[in-house]
Amino acid sequence: MWGVLLADDFYCVAYDDRTGRSRLHPRVLGFGLAGALLGELVLFGRVTIDCGILTIIDRRPPSDPLAHATLAHVTTYVQHRDVRTWLAFLARTAPDAVVRRLVTGRVLGREEHRRLGLRRVSYLPADVNAKNAMAWRPVRLAGRLKSPERLDVPDAMLAGLVGVTGLTGVVLWQPELRNAGTTALSKAVAGLPPPLHNLLAHVEAAVGDTVLAPH
């Protein structure tokens, strides 16, 4: 399901395999992943978004357990339709939920460390193949952005999430690719279907509010 599981792809771009941590501030990561989880429901054809309002169009549970759980939240609290409300709600749990999905998929492995009586849990690539697969995702997206072929919808949405959360430099790290790649990213975002374009705009606004808020 690579491509459709936006949150997994986004997490891999945000993940720094040198430190085992996210490259993003926790709140920005949360909003990025929350947007990706709602984007998955749009891609699965379960919800649509217009003018910041989320509407359920198909209540059948997706095959992916996390997408199923996300849809269950939306259907349980159907009275809440504002996308910003759902982004704020999902942002609190999205990082842990996506990590669990990556652990279940044997992409990440859970490791415990003890030092001076304190326990610390970290999540690292499960093996060399998993590490390569994680590192490949931003490289793949960079390749798609420099290709003359139009990005498909999942890749365009992933590129948009990368852009609004400040991860463009991670994907377009080569200076010679940056200008053309950034232009391609903007073009891809402009061509997104209206529900995803609307969702992305609200993720960008939420991230902007986070950056401006006192910490």
Number of C-alpha atoms within 10 A of each C-alpha: 7 11 19 19 22 25 30 23 22 24 22 21 25 23 19 17 18 7 10 12 13 16 18 16 11 13 17 23 22 23 30 30 30 26 31 30 25 28 29 27 23 21 19 16 15 21 20 22 21 15 12 17 17 22 18 17 11 14 14 11 16 18 9 12 11 18 21 17 14 20 23 15 14 20 14 10 9 12 8 14 16 15 22 19 13 19 24 17 15 21 22 17 13 24 21 12 16 20 19 18 17 21 17 11 12 14 24 21 18 14 11 9 10 9 7 5 7 7 9 10 10 13 18 21 20 17 13 10 11 18 16 13 14 22 16 14 20 25 16 12 22 22 15 20 27 19 13 9 8 15 21 13 18 21 23 28 29 27 27 26 27 22 19 20 20 15 20 21 13 17 23 22 14 12 10 9 15 18 13 14 23 18 12 21 26 14 16 21 22 13 17 19 13 14 19 27 20 18 28 24 16 20 27 21 15 21 21 14 12 15 13 8 8 6 5
